[in-house]
Each structure stands twice: as C-alpha cells, then as structure tokens.
C-alpha cells in the first residue's frame, strides 16, 4: 500500500482517479471502477469523480 494518493501516468482510463484509489488502498482497479459506475447511477459518482480529479495531484 502506497502512502500517497497521486494519479498515475499509466494504467488510467479517463483521469486516473480510480487507478490512484486502487493503488493507494490495494484494491483491484475493476472494483473501484465498478463502484464509481454504481454510485454514478445513484447520482453521486460523477460529482465525486470530478472533485477527486481536481484534488488528487498527478504523479
């Protein structure tokens, strides 16, 4: 488990938010991406993703 939360330059699809979260907490990227899709259906996922895109720095 890494100690910092940064968006990686490789292994990303859109902005690297899910890749950053999966690398930081040791969770598979698929699970994190699936969680954002499910939260997106509820209406919260898009806002959280955009906020994290702005807040998490690039590697």
PDB file with one MODEL, atoms N, CA, C and O in Angstrom:
MODEL        1
ATOM      1  N   UNK A   1       0.849  -1.178   0.000  1.00  0.00           N
ATOM      2  CA  UNK A   1       0.000   0.000   0.000  1.00  0.00           C
ATOM      3  C   UNK A   1       0.895   1.241   0.000  1.00  0.00           C
ATOM      4  O   UNK A   1       1.758   1.398   0.864  1.00  0.00           O
ATOM      5  N   UNK A   2       0.676   2.111  -0.976  1.00  0.00           N
ATOM      6  CA  UNK A   2       1.427   3.362  -1.041  1.00  0.00           C
ATOM      7  C   UNK A   2       0.997   4.283   0.091  1.00  0.00           C
ATOM      8  O   UNK A   2      -0.060   4.101   0.697  1.00  0.00           O
ATOM      9  N   UNK A   3       1.835   5.270   0.362  1.00  0.00           N
ATOM     10  CA  UNK A   3       1.499   6.207   1.430  1.00  0.00           C
ATOM     11  C   UNK A   3       0.924   7.515   0.896  1.00  0.00           C
ATOM     12  O   UNK A   3       0.422   8.332   1.668  1.00  0.00           O
ATOM     13  N   UNK A   4       0.994   7.722  -0.430  1.00  0.00           N
ATOM     14  CA  UNK A   4       0.466   8.955  -1.003  1.00  0.00           C
ATOM     15  C   UNK A   4      -0.616   8.639  -2.022  1.00  0.00           C
ATOM     16  O   UNK A   4      -0.668   7.544  -2.582  1.00  0.00           O
ATOM     17  N   UNK A   5      -1.461   9.604  -2.243  1.00  0.00           N
ATOM     18  CA  UNK A   5      -2.547   9.465  -3.207  1.00  0.00           C
ATOM     19  C   UNK A   5      -2.249  10.376  -4.385  1.00  0.00           C
ATOM     20  O   UNK A   5      -2.474  11.584  -4.311  1.00  0.00           O
ATOM     21  N   UNK A   6      -1.739   9.799  -5.480  1.00  0.00           N
ATOM     22  CA  UNK A   6      -1.430  10.554  -6.691  1.00  0.00           C
ATOM     23  C   UNK A   6      -1.973   9.796  -7.892  1.00  0.00           C
ATOM     24  O   UNK A   6      -2.031   8.566  -7.899  1.00  0.00           O
ATOM     25  N   UNK A   7      -2.371  10.560  -8.912  1.00  0.00           N
ATOM     26  CA  UNK A   7      -2.882   9.958 -10.140  1.00  0.00           C
ATOM     27  C   UNK A   7      -1.700   9.485 -10.989  1.00  0.00           C
ATOM     28  O   UNK A   7      -0.818  10.282 -11.310  1.00  0.00           O
ATOM     29  N   UNK A   8      -1.669   8.203 -11.357  1.00  0.00           N
ATOM     30  CA  UNK A   8      -0.542   7.677 -12.126  1.00  0.00           C
ATOM     31  C   UNK A   8      -0.573   8.137 -13.586  1.00  0.00           C
ATOM     32  O   UNK A   8      -1.621   8.519 -14.106  1.00  0.00           O
ATOM     33  N   UNK A   9       0.572   8.094 -14.223  1.00  0.00           N
ATOM     34  CA  UNK A   9       0.665   8.449 -15.637  1.00  0.00           C
ATOM     35  C   UNK A   9       0.257   7.289 -16.530  1.00  0.00           C
ATOM     36  O   UNK A   9      -0.152   7.510 -17.670  1.00  0.00           O
ATOM     37  N   UNK A  10       0.356   6.054 -16.041  1.00  0.00           N
ATOM     38  CA  UNK A  10      -0.060   4.893 -16.830  1.00  0.00           C
ATOM     39  C   UNK A  10      -1.095   4.089 -16.044  1.00  0.00           C
ATOM     40  O   UNK A  10      -1.191   4.214 -14.823  1.00  0.00           O
ATOM     41  N   UNK A  11      -1.860   3.269 -16.747  1.00  0.00           N
ATOM     42  CA  UNK A  11      -2.883   2.468 -16.095  1.00  0.00           C
ATOM     43  C   UNK A  11      -4.177   3.203 -15.839  1.00  0.00           C
ATOM     44  O   UNK A  11      -5.004   2.757 -15.043  1.00  0.00           O
ATOM     45  N   UNK A  12      -4.360   4.333 -16.510  1.00  0.00           N
ATOM     46  CA  UNK A  12      -5.582   5.109 -16.307  1.00  0.00           C
ATOM     47  C   UNK A  12      -6.473   5.016 -17.538  1.00  0.00           C
ATOM     48  O   UNK A  12      -6.006   4.694 -18.630  1.00  0.00           O
ATOM     49  N   UNK A  13      -7.745   5.299 -17.354  1.00  0.00           N
ATOM     50  CA  UNK A  13      -8.671   5.311 -18.487  1.00  0.00           C
ATOM     51  C   UNK A  13      -9.086   6.740 -18.798  1.00  0.00           C
ATOM     52  O   UNK A  13      -8.914   7.183 -19.933  1.00  0.00           O
ATOM     53  N   UNK A  14      -9.617   7.469 -17.847  1.00  0.00           N
ATOM     54  CA  UNK A  14     -10.027   8.852 -18.104  1.00  0.00           C
ATOM     55  C   UNK A  14      -9.047   9.806 -17.438  1.00  0.00           C
ATOM     56  O   UNK A  14      -8.291  10.492 -18.126  1.00  0.00           O
ATOM     57  N   UNK A  15      -9.047   9.861 -16.133  1.00  0.00           N
ATOM     58  CA  UNK A  15      -8.180  10.815 -15.434  1.00  0.00           C
ATOM     59  C   UNK A  15      -7.239  10.146 -14.446  1.00  0.00           C
ATOM     60  O   UNK A  15      -6.327  10.797 -13.938  1.00  0.00           O
ATOM     61  N   UNK A  16      -7.433   8.875 -14.162  1.00  0.00           N
ATOM     62  CA  UNK A  16      -6.564   8.166 -13.240  1.00  0.00           C
ATOM     63  C   UNK A  16      -7.027   8.180 -11.804  1.00  0.00           C
ATOM     64  O   UNK A  16      -6.280   7.773 -10.915  1.00  0.00           O
ATOM     65  N   UNK A  17      -8.238   8.638 -11.553  1.00  0.00           N
ATOM     66  CA  UNK A  17      -8.748   8.701 -10.178  1.00  0.00           C
ATOM     67  C   UNK A  17      -8.928   7.288  -9.616  1.00  0.00           C
ATOM     68  O   UNK A  17      -8.503   7.017  -8.493  1.00  0.00           O
ATOM     69  N   UNK A  18      -9.537   6.407 -10.362  1.00  0.00           N
ATOM     70  CA  UNK A  18      -9.753   5.040  -9.890  1.00  0.00           C
ATOM     71  C   UNK A  18      -8.432   4.302  -9.734  1.00  0.00           C
ATOM     72  O   UNK A  18      -8.266   3.522  -8.797  1.00  0.00           O
ATOM     73  N   UNK A  19      -7.490   4.540 -10.645  1.00  0.00           N
ATOM     74  CA  UNK A  19      -6.167   3.918 -10.540  1.00  0.00           C
ATOM     75  C   UNK A  19      -5.439   4.414  -9.298  1.00  0.00           C
ATOM     76  O   UNK A  19      -4.740   3.640  -8.643  1.00  0.00           O
ATOM     77  N   UNK A  20      -5.591   5.680  -8.969  1.00  0.00           N
ATOM     78  CA  UNK A  20      -4.949   6.238  -7.773  1.00  0.00           C
ATOM     79  C   UNK A  20      -5.537   5.628  -6.508  1.00  0.00           C
ATOM     80  O   UNK A  20      -4.801   5.275  -5.587  1.00  0.00           O
ATOM     81  N   UNK A  21      -6.846   5.506  -6.461  1.00  0.00           N
ATOM     82  CA  UNK A  21      -7.500   4.931  -5.282  1.00  0.00           C
ATOM     83  C   UNK A  21      -7.138   3.457  -5.140  1.00  0.00           C
ATOM     84  O   UNK A  21      -6.879   2.991  -4.031  1.00  0.00           O
ATOM     85  N   UNK A  22      -7.116   2.720  -6.246  1.00  0.00           N
ATOM     86  CA  UNK A  22      -6.783   1.300  -6.168  1.00  0.00           C
ATOM     87  C   UNK A  22      -5.328   1.088  -5.766  1.00  0.00           C
ATOM     88  O   UNK A  22      -5.031   0.161  -5.012  1.00  0.00           O
ATOM     89  N   UNK A  23      -4.417   1.924  -6.252  1.00  0.00           N
ATOM     90  CA  UNK A  23      -3.009   1.796  -5.868  1.00  0.00           C
ATOM     91  C   UNK A  23      -2.801   2.166  -4.399  1.00  0.00           C
ATOM     92  O   UNK A  23      -1.995   1.540  -3.711  1.00  0.00           O
ATOM     93  N   UNK A  24      -3.507   3.158  -3.928  1.00  0.00           N
ATOM     94  CA  UNK A  24      -3.334   3.626  -2.543  1.00  0.00           C
ATOM     95  C   UNK A  24      -3.832   2.612  -1.530  1.00  0.00           C
ATOM     96  O   UNK A  24      -3.184   2.382  -0.509  1.00  0.00           O
ATOM     97  N   UNK A  25      -4.985   2.001  -1.805  1.00  0.00           N
ATOM     98  CA  UNK A  25      -5.596   1.098  -0.833  1.00  0.00           C
ATOM     99  C   UNK A  25      -5.431  -0.383  -1.167  1.00  0.00           C
ATOM    100  O   UNK A  25      -5.893  -1.233  -0.406  1.00  0.00           O
ATOM    101  N   UNK A  26      -4.781  -0.712  -2.291  1.00  0.00           N
ATOM    102  CA  UNK A  26      -4.543  -2.102  -2.638  1.00  0.00           C
ATOM    103  C   UNK A  26      -5.773  -2.855  -3.107  1.00  0.00           C
ATOM    104  O   UNK A  26      -5.863  -4.071  -2.936  1.00  0.00           O
ATOM    105  N   UNK A  27      -6.712  -2.146  -3.693  1.00  0.00           N
ATOM    106  CA  UNK A  27      -7.944  -2.727  -4.203  1.00  0.00           C
ATOM    107  C   UNK A  27      -7.798  -2.863  -5.718  1.00  0.00           C
ATOM    108  O   UNK A  27      -7.182  -2.000  -6.344  1.00  0.00           O
ATOM    109  N   UNK A  28      -8.347  -3.925  -6.331  1.00  0.00           N
ATOM    110  CA  UNK A  28      -8.278  -4.024  -7.788  1.00  0.00           C
ATOM    111  C   UNK A  28      -8.982  -2.849  -8.478  1.00  0.00           C
ATOM    112  O   UNK A  28     -10.007  -2.362  -8.002  1.00  0.00           O
ATOM    113  N   UNK A  29      -8.417  -2.405  -9.601  1.00  0.00           N
ATOM    114  CA  UNK A  29      -8.977  -1.266 -10.323  1.00  0.00           C
ATOM    115  C   UNK A  29     -10.407  -1.528 -10.767  1.00  0.00           C
ATOM    116  O   UNK A  29     -11.239  -0.620 -10.770  1.00  0.00           O
ATOM    117  N   UNK A  30     -10.693  -2.776 -11.143  1.00  0.00           N
ATOM    118  CA  UNK A  30     -12.033  -3.122 -11.600  1.00  0.00           C
ATOM    119  C   UNK A  30     -13.081  -2.842 -10.527  1.00  0.00           C
ATOM    120  O   UNK A  30     -14.159  -2.328 -10.827  1.00  0.00           O
ATOM    121  N   UNK A  31     -12.768  -3.175  -9.288  1.00  0.00           N
ATOM    122  CA  UNK A  31     -13.715  -2.968  -8.181  1.00  0.00           C
ATOM    123  C   UNK A  31     -13.976  -1.477  -7.975  1.00  0.00           C
ATOM    124  O   UNK A  31     -15.119  -1.062  -7.783  1.00  0.00           O
ATOM    125  N   UNK A  32     -12.923  -0.684  -8.014  1.00  0.00           N
ATOM    126  CA  UNK A  32     -13.078   0.763  -7.810  1.00  0.00           C
ATOM    127  C   UNK A  32     -13.882   1.368  -8.952  1.00  0.00           C
ATOM    128  O   UNK A  32     -14.760   2.199  -8.720  1.00  0.00           O
ATOM    129  N   UNK A  33     -13.592   0.959 -10.176  1.00  0.00           N
ATOM    130  CA  UNK A  33     -14.337   1.486 -11.333  1.00  0.00           C
ATOM    131  C   UNK A  33     -15.797   1.063 -11.278  1.00  0.00           C
ATOM    132  O   UNK A  33     -16.684   1.855 -11.595  1.00  0.00           O
ATOM    133  N   UNK A  34     -16.051  -0.165 -10.884  1.00  0.00           N
ATOM    134  CA  UNK A  34     -17.422  -0.642 -10.747  1.00  0.00           C
ATOM    135  C   UNK A  34     -18.171   0.150  -9.679  1.00  0.00           C
ATOM    136  O   UNK A  34     -19.350   0.461  -9.850  1.00  0.00           O
ATOM    137  N   UNK A  35     -17.497   0.475  -8.583  1.00  0.00           N
ATOM    138  CA  UNK A  35     -18.125   1.263  -7.526  1.00  0.00           C
ATOM    139  C   UNK A  35     -18.497   2.656  -8.033  1.00  0.00           C
ATOM    140  O   UNK A  35     -19.566   3.169  -7.704  1.00  0.00           O
ATOM    141  N   UNK A  36     -17.621   3.271  -8.835  1.00  0.00           N
ATOM    142  CA  UNK A  36     -17.951   4.592  -9.378  1.00  0.00           C
ATOM    143  C   UNK A  36     -19.120   4.515 -10.354  1.00  0.00           C
ATOM    144  O   UNK A  36     -19.924   5.445 -10.420  1.00  0.00           O
ATOM    145  N   UNK A  37     -19.229   3.429 -11.109  1.00  0.00           N
ATOM    146  CA  UNK A  37     -20.377   3.268 -12.012  1.00  0.00           C
ATOM    147  C   UNK A  37     -21.661   3.121 -11.210  1.00  0.00           C
ATOM    148  O   UNK A  37     -22.677   3.726 -11.550  1.00  0.00           O
ATOM    149  N   UNK A  38     -21.625   2.332 -10.160  1.00  0.00           N
ATOM    150  CA  UNK A  38     -22.819   2.142  -9.326  1.00  0.00           C
ATOM    151  C   UNK A  38     -23.209   3.450  -8.648  1.00  0.00           C
ATOM    152  O   UNK A  38     -24.385   3.813  -8.627  1.00  0.00           O
ATOM    153  N   UNK A  39     -22.217   4.165  -8.089  1.00  0.00           N
ATOM    154  CA  UNK A  39     -22.524   5.456  -7.472  1.00  0.00           C
ATOM    155  C   UNK A  39     -22.970   6.471  -8.522  1.00  0.00           C
ATOM    156  O   UNK A  39     -23.727   7.389  -8.206  1.00  0.00           O
ATOM    157  N   UNK A  40     -22.519   6.322  -9.747  1.00  0.00           N
ATOM    158  CA  UNK A  40     -22.948   7.203 -10.826  1.00  0.00           C
ATOM    159  C   UNK A  40     -24.417   7.013 -11.163  1.00  0.00           C
ATOM    160  O   UNK A  40     -25.104   7.965 -11.533  1.00  0.00           O
ATOM    161  N   UNK A  41     -24.895   5.788 -11.035  1.00  0.00           N
ATOM    162  CA  UNK A  41     -26.312   5.530 -11.275  1.00  0.00           C
ATOM    163  C   UNK A  41     -27.180   6.192 -10.217  1.00  0.00           C
ATOM    164  O   UNK A  41     -28.314   6.580 -10.494  1.00  0.00           O
ATOM    165  N   UNK A  42     -26.654   6.321  -9.013  1.00  0.00           N
ATOM    166  CA  UNK A  42     -27.373   6.983  -7.929  1.00  0.00           C
ATOM    167  C   UNK A  42     -27.336   8.496  -8.105  1.00  0.00           C
ATOM    168  O   UNK A  42     -28.253   9.196  -7.677  1.00  0.00           O
ATOM    169  N   UNK A  43     -26.271   9.005  -8.738  1.00  0.00           N
ATOM    170  CA  UNK A  43     -26.169  10.434  -8.991  1.00  0.00           C
ATOM    171  C   UNK A  43     -25.037  11.117  -8.262  1.00  0.00           C
ATOM    172  O   UNK A  43     -24.828  12.320  -8.422  1.00  0.00           O
ATOM    173  N   UNK A  44     -24.296  10.359  -7.457  1.00  0.00           N
ATOM    174  CA  UNK A  44     -23.228  10.940  -6.664  1.00  0.00           C
ATOM    175  C   UNK A  44     -21.862  10.700  -7.302  1.00  0.00           C
ATOM    176  O   UNK A  44     -20.947  11.500  -7.111  1.00  0.00           O
ATOM    177  N   UNK A  45     -21.714   9.636  -8.037  1.00  0.00           N
ATOM    178  CA  UNK A  45     -20.424   9.215  -8.565  1.00  0.00           C
ATOM    179  C   UNK A  45     -19.741  10.228  -9.457  1.00  0.00           C
ATOM    180  O   UNK A  45     -18.528  10.417  -9.359  1.00  0.00           O
ATOM    181  N   UNK A  46     -20.494  10.883 -10.324  1.00  0.00           N
ATOM    182  CA  UNK A  46     -19.889  11.847 -11.239  1.00  0.00           C
ATOM    183  C   UNK A  46     -19.310  13.038 -10.488  1.00  0.00           C
ATOM    184  O   UNK A  46     -18.209  13.496 -10.796  1.00  0.00           O
ATOM    185  N   UNK A  47     -20.043  13.534  -9.514  1.00  0.00           N
ATOM    186  CA  UNK A  47     -19.566  14.687  -8.749  1.00  0.00           C
ATOM    187  C   UNK A  47     -18.330  14.344  -7.931  1.00  0.00           C
ATOM    188  O   UNK A  47     -17.389  15.135  -7.862  1.00  0.00           O
ATOM    189  N   UNK A  48     -18.327  13.174  -7.315  1.00  0.00           N
ATOM    190  CA  UNK A  48     -17.174  12.749  -6.523  1.00  0.00           C
ATOM    191  C   UNK A  48     -15.969  12.545  -7.421  1.00  0.00           C
ATOM    192  O   UNK A  48     -14.859  12.937  -7.062  1.00  0.00           O
ATOM    193  N   UNK A  49     -16.170  11.932  -8.592  1.00  0.00           N
ATOM    194  CA  UNK A  49     -15.071  11.700  -9.526  1.00  0.00           C
ATOM    195  C   UNK A  49     -14.457  13.014  -9.990  1.00  0.00           C
ATOM    196  O   UNK A  49     -13.233  13.144 -10.019  1.00  0.00           O
ATOM    197  N   UNK A  50     -15.267  13.969 -10.346  1.00  0.00           N
ATOM    198  CA  UNK A  50     -14.761  15.263 -10.802  1.00  0.00           C
ATOM    199  C   UNK A  50     -14.033  15.985  -9.675  1.00  0.00           C
ATOM    200  O   UNK A  50     -12.990  16.598  -9.906  1.00  0.00           O
ATOM    201  N   UNK A  51     -14.565  15.922  -8.470  1.00  0.00           N
ATOM    202  CA  UNK A  51     -13.900  16.559  -7.334  1.00  0.00           C
ATOM    203  C   UNK A  51     -12.541  15.914  -7.059  1.00  0.00           C
ATOM    204  O   UNK A  51     -11.561  16.613  -6.801  1.00  0.00           O
ATOM    205  N   UNK A  52     -12.483  14.584  -7.116  1.00  0.00           N
ATOM    206  CA  UNK A  52     -11.212  13.903  -6.897  1.00  0.00           C
ATOM    207  C   UNK A  52     -10.234  14.171  -8.036  1.00  0.00           C
ATOM    208  O   UNK A  52      -9.027  14.246  -7.806  1.00  0.00           O
ATOM    209  N   UNK A  53     -10.736  14.316  -9.250  1.00  0.00           N
ATOM    210  CA  UNK A  53      -9.896  14.642 -10.404  1.00  0.00           C
ATOM    211  C   UNK A  53      -9.180  15.970 -10.164  1.00  0.00           C
ATOM    212  O   UNK A  53      -8.012  16.128 -10.520  1.00  0.00           O
ATOM    213  N   UNK A  54      -9.883  16.909  -9.563  1.00  0.00           N
ATOM    214  CA  UNK A  54      -9.300  18.229  -9.293  1.00  0.00           C
ATOM    215  C   UNK A  54      -8.358  18.170  -8.090  1.00  0.00           C
ATOM    216  O   UNK A  54      -7.312  18.819  -8.094  1.00  0.00           O
ATOM    217  N   UNK A  55      -8.715  17.400  -7.062  1.00  0.00           N
ATOM    218  CA  UNK A  55      -7.960  17.407  -5.806  1.00  0.00           C
ATOM    219  C   UNK A  55      -6.709  16.531  -5.804  1.00  0.00           C
ATOM    220  O   UNK A  55      -5.715  16.884  -5.169  1.00  0.00           O
ATOM    221  N   UNK A  56      -6.740  15.396  -6.504  1.00  0.00           N
ATOM    222  CA  UNK A  56      -5.604  14.462  -6.479  1.00  0.00           C
ATOM    223  C   UNK A  56      -4.564  14.934  -7.485  1.00  0.00           C
ATOM    224  O   UNK A  56      -4.886  15.093  -8.662  1.00  0.00           O
ATOM    225  N   UNK A  57      -3.330  15.163  -7.056  1.00  0.00           N
ATOM    226  CA  UNK A  57      -2.283  15.629  -7.979  1.00  0.00           C
ATOM    227  C   UNK A  57      -1.773  14.497  -8.877  1.00  0.00           C
ATOM    228  O   UNK A  57      -1.906  13.319  -8.547  1.00  0.00           O
ATOM    229  N   UNK A  58      -1.189  14.875 -10.012  1.00  0.00           N
ATOM    230  CA  UNK A  58      -0.576  13.903 -10.909  1.00  0.00           C
ATOM    231  C   UNK A  58       0.727  13.408 -10.316  1.00  0.00           C
ATOM    232  O   UNK A  58       1.377  14.102  -9.533  1.00  0.00           O
ATOM    233  N   UNK A  59       1.097  12.203 -10.699  1.00  0.00           N
ATOM    234  CA  UNK A  59       2.369  11.630 -10.222  1.00  0.00           C
ATOM    235  C   UNK A  59       3.546  12.331 -10.870  1.00  0.00           C
ATOM    236  O   UNK A  59       4.696  11.989 -10.594  1.00  0.00           O
TER     237      UNK A  59
ENDMDL
END
